[in-house]
Amino acid sequence: MSISVAEVERVAFLARLRLTDAEKEDYARQLGAVLTYADRLGELDLTSVEPTAHAAPLFNVLREDTPGESMRRELALANAPEAEDGFFKVPRIV
């Protein structure tokens, strides 16, 4: 598959790139090679391959959610910029 210099110029324009004529020729050749390779991948028989979202299996490692001792309110509010009536005081957001 080939890509024309005009197509490279269009993509370069959209990407706001300034390319020399030599670069345009180079990119047309390189992008054509990439598209040819992608076409080859499309020819593979993948009917027996399970679809996956990741190359390796992923799973979460979670700890047991057990209640524990809480931090004392005074200690939690000790470094707060402002506190009022035992709560953090924050600016009003409307």
Jmol script that loads the backbone (N, CA, C; Angstrom):
load data "model"
ATOM      1  N   MET A   1       0.861  -1.172   0.000  1.00  0.00           N
ATOM      2  CA  MET A   1       0.000   0.000   0.000  1.00  0.00           C
ATOM      3  C   MET A   1       0.902   1.229   0.000  1.00  0.00           C
ATOM      4  N   SER A   2       0.506   2.218  -0.727  1.00  0.00           N
ATOM      5  CA  SER A   2       1.327   3.423  -0.770  1.00  0.00           C
ATOM      6  C   SER A   2       0.514   4.627  -0.319  1.00  0.00           C
ATOM      7  N   ILE A   3       1.230   5.625   0.115  1.00  0.00           N
ATOM      8  CA  ILE A   3       0.611   6.879   0.533  1.00  0.00           C
ATOM      9  C   ILE A   3       1.290   7.979  -0.277  1.00  0.00           C
ATOM     10  N   SER A   4       0.509   8.889  -0.774  1.00  0.00           N
ATOM     11  CA  SER A   4       1.069   9.918  -1.645  1.00  0.00           C
ATOM     12  C   SER A   4       1.668  11.071  -0.838  1.00  0.00           C
ATOM     13  N   VAL A   5       2.506  11.834  -1.509  1.00  0.00           N
ATOM     14  CA  VAL A   5       3.099  13.012  -0.886  1.00  0.00           C
ATOM     15  C   VAL A   5       1.996  14.006  -0.535  1.00  0.00           C
ATOM     16  N   ALA A   6       0.945  14.079  -1.344  1.00  0.00           N
ATOM     17  CA  ALA A   6      -0.174  14.982  -1.061  1.00  0.00           C
ATOM     18  C   ALA A   6      -0.859  14.592   0.251  1.00  0.00           C
ATOM     19  N   GLU A   7      -0.986  13.285   0.502  1.00  0.00           N
ATOM     20  CA  GLU A   7      -1.583  12.835   1.763  1.00  0.00           C
ATOM     21  C   GLU A   7      -0.686  13.175   2.950  1.00  0.00           C
ATOM     22  N   VAL A   8       0.618  13.035   2.768  1.00  0.00           N
ATOM     23  CA  VAL A   8       1.565  13.419   3.823  1.00  0.00           C
ATOM     24  C   VAL A   8       1.456  14.923   4.079  1.00  0.00           C
ATOM     25  N   GLU A   9       1.356  15.705   3.018  1.00  0.00           N
ATOM     26  CA  GLU A   9       1.217  17.157   3.181  1.00  0.00           C
ATOM     27  C   GLU A   9      -0.056  17.505   3.947  1.00  0.00           C
ATOM     28  N   ARG A  10      -1.131  16.803   3.670  1.00  0.00           N
ATOM     29  CA  ARG A  10      -2.411  17.049   4.362  1.00  0.00           C
ATOM     30  C   ARG A  10      -2.299  16.737   5.853  1.00  0.00           C
ATOM     31  N   VAL A  11      -1.696  15.596   6.174  1.00  0.00           N
ATOM     32  CA  VAL A  11      -1.514  15.218   7.578  1.00  0.00           C
ATOM     33  C   VAL A  11      -0.569  16.202   8.272  1.00  0.00           C
ATOM     34  N   ALA A  12       0.484  16.600   7.588  1.00  0.00           N
ATOM     35  CA  ALA A  12       1.426  17.570   8.153  1.00  0.00           C
ATOM     36  C   ALA A  12       0.731  18.904   8.413  1.00  0.00           C
ATOM     37  N   PHE A  13      -0.146  19.311   7.507  1.00  0.00           N
ATOM     38  CA  PHE A  13      -0.901  20.548   7.693  1.00  0.00           C
ATOM     39  C   PHE A  13      -1.791  20.451   8.931  1.00  0.00           C
ATOM     40  N   LEU A  14      -2.505  19.336   9.074  1.00  0.00           N
ATOM     41  CA  LEU A  14      -3.386  19.143  10.215  1.00  0.00           C
ATOM     42  C   LEU A  14      -2.611  19.091  11.528  1.00  0.00           C
ATOM     43  N   ALA A  15      -1.389  18.541  11.484  1.00  0.00           N
ATOM     44  CA  ALA A  15      -0.555  18.431  12.680  1.00  0.00           C
ATOM     45  C   ALA A  15       0.306  19.675  12.893  1.00  0.00           C
ATOM     46  N   ARG A  16       0.158  20.637  12.006  1.00  0.00           N
ATOM     47  CA  ARG A  16       0.920  21.891  12.079  1.00  0.00           C
ATOM     48  C   ARG A  16       2.427  21.631  12.027  1.00  0.00           C
ATOM     49  N   LEU A  17       2.828  20.760  11.091  1.00  0.00           N
ATOM     50  CA  LEU A  17       4.239  20.435  10.913  1.00  0.00           C
ATOM     51  C   LEU A  17       4.756  21.061   9.629  1.00  0.00           C
ATOM     52  N   ARG A  18       5.962  21.557   9.672  1.00  0.00           N
ATOM     53  CA  ARG A  18       6.626  22.051   8.468  1.00  0.00           C
ATOM     54  C   ARG A  18       7.621  20.983   8.038  1.00  0.00           C
ATOM     55  N   LEU A  19       7.420  20.450   6.853  1.00  0.00           N
ATOM     56  CA  LEU A  19       8.289  19.397   6.353  1.00  0.00           C
ATOM     57  C   LEU A  19       8.967  19.842   5.070  1.00  0.00           C
ATOM     58  N   THR A  20      10.206  19.429   4.926  1.00  0.00           N
ATOM     59  CA  THR A  20      10.907  19.689   3.662  1.00  0.00           C
ATOM     60  C   THR A  20      10.403  18.681   2.629  1.00  0.00           C
ATOM     61  N   ASP A  21      10.717  18.928   1.377  1.00  0.00           N
ATOM     62  CA  ASP A  21      10.314  17.996   0.316  1.00  0.00           C
ATOM     63  C   ASP A  21      10.919  16.613   0.540  1.00  0.00           C
ATOM     64  N   ALA A  22      12.160  16.574   1.017  1.00  0.00           N
ATOM     65  CA  ALA A  22      12.822  15.294   1.277  1.00  0.00           C
ATOM     66  C   ALA A  22      12.104  14.553   2.409  1.00  0.00           C
ATOM     67  N   GLU A  23      11.704  15.279   3.440  1.00  0.00           N
ATOM     68  CA  GLU A  23      10.985  14.654   4.554  1.00  0.00           C
ATOM     69  C   GLU A  23       9.629  14.121   4.093  1.00  0.00           C
ATOM     70  N   LYS A  24       8.946  14.864   3.248  1.00  0.00           N
ATOM     71  CA  LYS A  24       7.648  14.405   2.737  1.00  0.00           C
ATOM     72  C   LYS A  24       7.803  13.100   1.981  1.00  0.00           C
ATOM     73  N   GLU A  25       8.824  13.010   1.133  1.00  0.00           N
ATOM     74  CA  GLU A  25       9.094  11.780   0.389  1.00  0.00           C
ATOM     75  C   GLU A  25       9.419  10.632   1.345  1.00  0.00           C
ATOM     76  N   ASP A  26      10.263  10.930   2.341  1.00  0.00           N
ATOM     77  CA  ASP A  26      10.641   9.925   3.336  1.00  0.00           C
ATOM     78  C   ASP A  26       9.423   9.411   4.087  1.00  0.00           C
ATOM     79  N   TYR A  27       8.590  10.334   4.573  1.00  0.00           N
ATOM     80  CA  TYR A  27       7.408   9.935   5.341  1.00  0.00           C
ATOM     81  C   TYR A  27       6.404   9.179   4.485  1.00  0.00           C
ATOM     82  N   ALA A  28       6.271   9.550   3.227  1.00  0.00           N
ATOM     83  CA  ALA A  28       5.362   8.824   2.336  1.00  0.00           C
ATOM     84  C   ALA A  28       5.830   7.373   2.203  1.00  0.00           C
ATOM     85  N   ARG A  29       7.130   7.179   2.033  1.00  0.00           N
ATOM     86  CA  ARG A  29       7.677   5.826   1.908  1.00  0.00           C
ATOM     87  C   ARG A  29       7.507   5.050   3.213  1.00  0.00           C
ATOM     88  N   GLN A  30       7.830   5.685   4.356  1.00  0.00           N
ATOM     89  CA  GLN A  30       7.751   5.005   5.652  1.00  0.00           C
ATOM     90  C   GLN A  30       6.307   4.668   6.036  1.00  0.00           C
ATOM     91  N   LEU A  31       5.402   5.617   5.834  1.00  0.00           N
ATOM     92  CA  LEU A  31       3.999   5.358   6.161  1.00  0.00           C
ATOM     93  C   LEU A  31       3.406   4.285   5.259  1.00  0.00           C
ATOM     94  N   GLY A  32       3.835   4.265   4.007  1.00  0.00           N
ATOM     95  CA  GLY A  32       3.399   3.211   3.095  1.00  0.00           C
ATOM     96  C   GLY A  32       3.841   1.839   3.591  1.00  0.00           C
ATOM     97  N   ALA A  33       5.063   1.757   4.119  1.00  0.00           N
ATOM     98  CA  ALA A  33       5.570   0.488   4.649  1.00  0.00           C
ATOM     99  C   ALA A  33       4.766   0.063   5.879  1.00  0.00           C
ATOM    100  N   VAL A  34       4.419   1.010   6.721  1.00  0.00           N
ATOM    101  CA  VAL A  34       3.623   0.695   7.913  1.00  0.00           C
ATOM    102  C   VAL A  34       2.247   0.181   7.507  1.00  0.00           C
ATOM    103  N   LEU A  35       1.615   0.827   6.550  1.00  0.00           N
ATOM    104  CA  LEU A  35       0.292   0.402   6.096  1.00  0.00           C
ATOM    105  C   LEU A  35       0.341  -0.964   5.417  1.00  0.00           C
ATOM    106  N   THR A  36       1.404  -1.234   4.682  1.00  0.00           N
ATOM    107  CA  THR A  36       1.571  -2.549   4.058  1.00  0.00           C
ATOM    108  C   THR A  36       1.681  -3.624   5.131  1.00  0.00           C
ATOM    109  N   TYR A  37       2.442  -3.342   6.183  1.00  0.00           N
ATOM    110  CA  TYR A  37       2.574  -4.300   7.283  1.00  0.00           C
ATOM    111  C   TYR A  37       1.227  -4.510   7.975  1.00  0.00           C
ATOM    112  N   ALA A  38       0.474  -3.446   8.188  1.00  0.00           N
ATOM    113  CA  ALA A  38      -0.845  -3.564   8.818  1.00  0.00           C
ATOM    114  C   ALA A  38      -1.775  -4.422   7.957  1.00  0.00           C
ATOM    115  N   ASP A  39      -1.692  -4.288   6.656  1.00  0.00           N
ATOM    116  CA  ASP A  39      -2.486  -5.133   5.758  1.00  0.00           C
ATOM    117  C   ASP A  39      -2.108  -6.602   5.915  1.00  0.00           C
ATOM    118  N   ARG A  40      -0.814  -6.878   6.088  1.00  0.00           N
ATOM    119  CA  ARG A  40      -0.371  -8.269   6.284  1.00  0.00           C
ATOM    120  C   ARG A  40      -0.962  -8.841   7.565  1.00  0.00           C
ATOM    121  N   LEU A  41      -1.046  -8.028   8.611  1.00  0.00           N
ATOM    122  CA  LEU A  41      -1.628  -8.499   9.869  1.00  0.00           C
ATOM    123  C   LEU A  41      -3.101  -8.847   9.696  1.00  0.00           C
ATOM    124  N   GLY A  42      -3.782  -8.136   8.818  1.00  0.00           N
ATOM    125  CA  GLY A  42      -5.187  -8.395   8.569  1.00  0.00           C
ATOM    126  C   GLY A  42      -5.438  -9.725   7.879  1.00  0.00           C
ATOM    127  N   GLU A  43      -4.423 -10.310   7.284  1.00  0.00           N
ATOM    128  CA  GLU A  43      -4.556 -11.589   6.589  1.00  0.00           C
ATOM    129  C   GLU A  43      -4.459 -12.788   7.527  1.00  0.00           C
ATOM    130  N   LEU A  44      -4.081 -12.573   8.789  1.00  0.00           N
ATOM    131  CA  LEU A  44      -3.912 -13.685   9.725  1.00  0.00           C
ATOM    132  C   LEU A  44      -5.250 -14.311  10.082  1.00  0.00           C
ATOM    133  N   ASP A  45      -5.254 -15.637  10.250  1.00  0.00           N
ATOM    134  CA  ASP A  45      -6.447 -16.361  10.677  1.00  0.00           C
ATOM    135  C   ASP A  45      -6.488 -16.342  12.208  1.00  0.00           C
ATOM    136  N   LEU A  46      -7.380 -15.566  12.769  1.00  0.00           N
ATOM    137  CA  LEU A  46      -7.471 -15.418  14.212  1.00  0.00           C
ATOM    138  C   LEU A  46      -8.770 -15.988  14.768  1.00  0.00           C
ATOM    139  N   THR A  47      -9.397 -16.892  14.042  1.00  0.00           N
ATOM    140  CA  THR A  47     -10.691 -17.423  14.478  1.00  0.00           C
ATOM    141  C   THR A  47     -10.590 -18.196  15.784  1.00  0.00           C
ATOM    142  N   SER A  48      -9.449 -18.811  16.066  1.00  0.00           N
ATOM    143  CA  SER A  48      -9.308 -19.585  17.303  1.00  0.00           C
ATOM    144  C   SER A  48      -8.676 -18.790  18.442  1.00  0.00           C
ATOM    145  N   VAL A  49      -8.432 -17.508  18.227  1.00  0.00           N
ATOM    146  CA  VAL A  49      -7.799 -16.671  19.248  1.00  0.00           C
ATOM    147  C   VAL A  49      -8.877 -15.914  20.010  1.00  0.00           C
ATOM    148  N   GLU A  50      -8.859 -16.067  21.329  1.00  0.00           N
ATOM    149  CA  GLU A  50      -9.826 -15.358  22.172  1.00  0.00           C
ATOM    150  C   GLU A  50      -9.505 -13.872  22.187  1.00  0.00           C
ATOM    151  N   PRO A  51     -10.522 -13.012  22.063  1.00  0.00           N
ATOM    152  CA  PRO A  51     -10.260 -11.578  22.163  1.00  0.00           C
ATOM    153  C   PRO A  51      -9.839 -11.204  23.582  1.00  0.00           C
ATOM    154  N   THR A  52      -8.892 -10.297  23.688  1.00  0.00           N
ATOM    155  CA  THR A  52      -8.419  -9.853  24.995  1.00  0.00           C
ATOM    156  C   THR A  52      -8.301  -8.339  25.012  1.00  0.00           C
ATOM    157  N   ALA A  53      -8.360  -7.784  26.206  1.00  0.00           N
ATOM    158  CA  ALA A  53      -8.169  -6.344  26.361  1.00  0.00           C
ATOM    159  C   ALA A  53      -6.709  -6.025  26.675  1.00  0.00           C
ATOM    160  N   HIS A  54      -5.986  -7.017  27.229  1.00  0.00           N
ATOM    161  CA  HIS A  54      -4.584  -6.825  27.592  1.00  0.00           C
ATOM    162  C   HIS A  54      -3.783  -8.057  27.177  1.00  0.00           C
ATOM    163  N   ALA A  55      -2.502  -7.858  26.981  1.00  0.00           N
ATOM    164  CA  ALA A  55      -1.645  -8.963  26.586  1.00  0.00           C
ATOM    165  C   ALA A  55      -1.441  -9.963  27.717  1.00  0.00           C
ATOM    166  N   ALA A  56      -1.447  -9.475  28.945  1.00  0.00           N
ATOM    167  CA  ALA A  56      -1.267 -10.350  30.108  1.00  0.00           C
ATOM    168  C   ALA A  56      -2.518 -10.261  30.979  1.00  0.00           C
ATOM    169  N   PRO A  57      -2.861 -11.355  31.661  1.00  0.00           N
ATOM    170  CA  PRO A  57      -4.040 -11.303  32.524  1.00  0.00           C
ATOM    171  C   PRO A  57      -3.842 -10.320  33.675  1.00  0.00           C
ATOM    172  N   LEU A  58      -4.865  -9.531  33.934  1.00  0.00           N
ATOM    173  CA  LEU A  58      -4.804  -8.545  35.006  1.00  0.00           C
ATOM    174  C   LEU A  58      -5.812  -8.893  36.083  1.00  0.00           C
ATOM    175  N   PHE A  59      -5.457  -8.649  37.307  1.00  0.00           N
ATOM    176  CA  PHE A  59      -6.396  -8.837  38.404  1.00  0.00           C
ATOM    177  C   PHE A  59      -5.997  -7.901  39.539  1.00  0.00           C
ATOM    178  N   ASN A  60      -6.973  -7.505  40.316  1.00  0.00           N
ATOM    179  CA  ASN A  60      -6.727  -6.625  41.453  1.00  0.00           C
ATOM    180  C   ASN A  60      -6.368  -7.450  42.681  1.00  0.00           C
ATOM    181  N   VAL A  61      -5.416  -6.952  43.421  1.00  0.00           N
ATOM    182  CA  VAL A  61      -5.071  -7.570  44.686  1.00  0.00           C
ATOM    183  C   VAL A  61      -5.663  -6.667  45.761  1.00  0.00           C
ATOM    184  N   LEU A  62      -6.714  -7.151  46.398  1.00  0.00           N
ATOM    185  CA  LEU A  62      -7.417  -6.341  47.381  1.00  0.00           C
ATOM    186  C   LEU A  62      -7.247  -6.946  48.764  1.00  0.00           C
ATOM    187  N   ARG A  63      -7.166  -6.083  49.746  1.00  0.00           N
ATOM    188  CA  ARG A  63      -7.107  -6.580  51.119  1.00  0.00           C
ATOM    189  C   ARG A  63      -8.522  -6.703  51.660  1.00  0.00           C
ATOM    190  N   GLU A  64      -8.653  -7.439  52.703  1.00  0.00           N
ATOM    191  CA  GLU A  64      -9.946  -7.589  53.364  1.00  0.00           C
ATOM    192  C   GLU A  64     -10.346  -6.246  53.971  1.00  0.00           C
ATOM    193  N   ASP A  65     -11.572  -5.856  53.794  1.00  0.00           N
ATOM    194  CA  ASP A  65     -12.060  -4.583  54.325  1.00  0.00           C
ATOM    195  C   ASP A  65     -12.583  -4.815  55.747  1.00  0.00           C
ATOM    196  N   THR A  66     -11.715  -4.549  56.711  1.00  0.00           N
ATOM    197  CA  THR A  66     -12.105  -4.751  58.104  1.00  0.00           C
ATOM    198  C   THR A  66     -12.065  -3.420  58.843  1.00  0.00           C
ATOM    199  N   PRO A  67     -13.044  -3.155  59.690  1.00  0.00           N
ATOM    200  CA  PRO A  67     -13.041  -1.898  60.435  1.00  0.00           C
ATOM    201  C   PRO A  67     -11.879  -1.856  61.418  1.00  0.00           C
ATOM    202  N   GLY A  68     -11.368  -0.660  61.619  1.00  0.00           N
ATOM    203  CA  GLY A  68     -10.257  -0.473  62.541  1.00  0.00           C
ATOM    204  C   GLY A  68     -10.465   0.790  63.351  1.00  0.00           C
ATOM    205  N   GLU A  69      -9.454   1.121  64.115  1.00  0.00           N
ATOM    206  CA  GLU A  69      -9.529   2.299  64.957  1.00  0.00           C
ATOM    207  C   GLU A  69      -9.386   3.552  64.098  1.00  0.00           C
ATOM    208  N   SER A  70     -10.223   4.547  64.326  1.00  0.00           N
ATOM    209  CA  SER A  70     -10.174   5.793  63.565  1.00  0.00           C
ATOM    210  C   SER A  70      -9.218   6.779  64.221  1.00  0.00           C
ATOM    211  N   MET A  71      -8.762   7.732  63.412  1.00  0.00           N
ATOM    212  CA  MET A  71      -7.916   8.805  63.925  1.00  0.00           C
ATOM    213  C   MET A  71      -8.773   9.748  64.775  1.00  0.00           C
ATOM    214  N   ARG A  72      -8.230  10.209  65.864  1.00  0.00           N
ATOM    215  CA  ARG A  72      -8.970  11.159  66.708  1.00  0.00           C
ATOM    216  C   ARG A  72      -9.232  12.439  65.921  1.00  0.00           C
ATOM    217  N   ARG A  73     -10.401  13.017  66.126  1.00  0.00           N
ATOM    218  CA  ARG A  73     -10.810  14.216  65.403  1.00  0.00           C
ATOM    219  C   ARG A  73      -9.816  15.355  65.606  1.00  0.00           C
ATOM    220  N   GLU A  74      -9.348  15.544  66.817  1.00  0.00           N
ATOM    221  CA  GLU A  74      -8.415  16.644  67.105  1.00  0.00           C
ATOM    222  C   GLU A  74      -7.112  16.470  66.328  1.00  0.00           C
ATOM    223  N   LEU A  75      -6.662  15.226  66.225  1.00  0.00           N
ATOM    224  CA  LEU A  75      -5.438  14.944  65.486  1.00  0.00           C
ATOM    225  C   LEU A  75      -5.638  15.182  63.991  1.00  0.00           C
ATOM    226  N   ALA A  76      -6.792  14.780  63.457  1.00  0.00           N
ATOM    227  CA  ALA A  76      -7.078  14.979  62.035  1.00  0.00           C
ATOM    228  C   ALA A  76      -7.163  16.458  61.694  1.00  0.00           C
ATOM    229  N   LEU A  77      -7.701  17.268  62.584  1.00  0.00           N
ATOM    230  CA  LEU A  77      -7.872  18.699  62.332  1.00  0.00           C
ATOM    231  C   LEU A  77      -6.658  19.525  62.727  1.00  0.00           C
ATOM    232  N   ALA A  78      -5.634  18.911  63.327  1.00  0.00           N
ATOM    233  CA  ALA A  78      -4.485  19.641  63.858  1.00  0.00           C
ATOM    234  C   ALA A  78      -3.766  20.475  62.798  1.00  0.00           C
ATOM    235  N   ASN A  79      -3.619  19.985  61.583  1.00  0.00           N
ATOM    236  CA  ASN A  79      -2.891  20.722  60.543  1.00  0.00           C
ATOM    237  C   ASN A  79      -3.814  21.364  59.515  1.00  0.00           C
ATOM    238  N   ALA A  80      -5.103  21.362  59.787  1.00  0.00           N
ATOM    239  CA  ALA A  80      -6.048  21.975  58.847  1.00  0.00           C
ATOM    240  C   ALA A  80      -5.864  23.491  58.874  1.00  0.00           C
ATOM    241  N   PRO A  81      -5.931  24.147  57.707  1.00  0.00           N
ATOM    242  CA  PRO A  81      -5.827  25.607  57.687  1.00  0.00           C
ATOM    243  C   PRO A  81      -6.946  26.260  58.504  1.00  0.00           C
ATOM    244  N   GLU A  82      -8.131  25.697  58.431  1.00  0.00           N
ATOM    245  CA  GLU A  82      -9.257  26.212  59.211  1.00  0.00           C
ATOM    246  C   GLU A  82     -10.150  25.057  59.627  1.00  0.00           C
ATOM    247  N   ALA A  83     -10.682  25.158  60.828  1.00  0.00           N
ATOM    248  CA  ALA A  83     -11.636  24.174  61.325  1.00  0.00           C
ATOM    249  C   ALA A  83     -12.720  24.924  62.081  1.00  0.00           C
ATOM    250  N   GLU A  84     -13.918  24.348  62.071  1.00  0.00           N
ATOM    251  CA  GLU A  84     -15.033  24.982  62.771  1.00  0.00           C
ATOM    252  C   GLU A  84     -15.968  23.896  63.282  1.00  0.00           C
ATOM    253  N   ASP A  85     -16.264  23.925  64.555  1.00  0.00           N
ATOM    254  CA  ASP A  85     -17.174  22.976  65.193  1.00  0.00           C
ATOM    255  C   ASP A  85     -16.778  21.513  64.951  1.00  0.00           C
ATOM    256  N   GLY A  86     -15.473  21.239  64.941  1.00  0.00           N
ATOM    257  CA  GLY A  86     -15.011  19.868  64.767  1.00  0.00           C
ATOM    258  C   GLY A  86     -14.981  19.384  63.330  1.00  0.00           C
ATOM    259  N   PHE A  87     -15.098  20.291  62.348  1.00  0.00           N
ATOM    260  CA  PHE A  87     -15.085  19.927  60.926  1.00  0.00           C
ATOM    261  C   PHE A  87     -14.049  20.764  60.190  1.00  0.00           C
ATOM    262  N   PHE A  88     -13.594  20.263  59.036  1.00  0.00           N
ATOM    263  CA  PHE A  88     -12.737  21.058  58.174  1.00  0.00           C
ATOM    264  C   PHE A  88     -13.573  22.189  57.594  1.00  0.00           C
ATOM    265  N   LYS A  89     -13.011  23.405  57.591  1.00  0.00           N
ATOM    266  CA  LYS A  89     -13.715  24.538  57.001  1.00  0.00           C
ATOM    267  C   LYS A  89     -13.040  24.843  55.668  1.00  0.00           C
ATOM    268  N   VAL A  90     -13.854  24.846  54.617  1.00  0.00           N
ATOM    269  CA  VAL A  90     -13.322  25.091  53.268  1.00  0.00           C
ATOM    270  C   VAL A  90     -14.095  26.240  52.640  1.00  0.00           C
ATOM    271  N   PRO A  91     -13.515  26.879  51.611  1.00  0.00           N
ATOM    272  CA  PRO A  91     -14.222  27.972  50.957  1.00  0.00           C
ATOM    273  C   PRO A  91     -15.491  27.479  50.274  1.00  0.00           C
ATOM    274  N   ARG A  92     -16.498  28.332  50.257  1.00  0.00           N
ATOM    275  CA  ARG A  92     -17.743  28.000  49.598  1.00  0.00           C
ATOM    276  C   ARG A  92     -17.532  27.961  48.093  1.00  0.00           C
ATOM    277  N   ILE A  93     -18.075  26.938  47.449  1.00  0.00           N
ATOM    278  CA  ILE A  93     -17.963  26.795  45.991  1.00  0.00           C
ATOM    279  C   ILE A  93     -19.366  26.791  45.426  1.00  0.00           C
ATOM    280  N   VAL A  94     -19.631  27.762  44.584  1.00  0.00           N
ATOM    281  CA  VAL A  94     -20.970  27.873  44.008  1.00  0.00           C
ATOM    282  C   VAL A  94     -20.866  27.748  42.506  1.00  0.00           C
TER     283      VAL A  94
END
end "model"
wireframe off; spacefill off
backbone 0.3
color backbone group
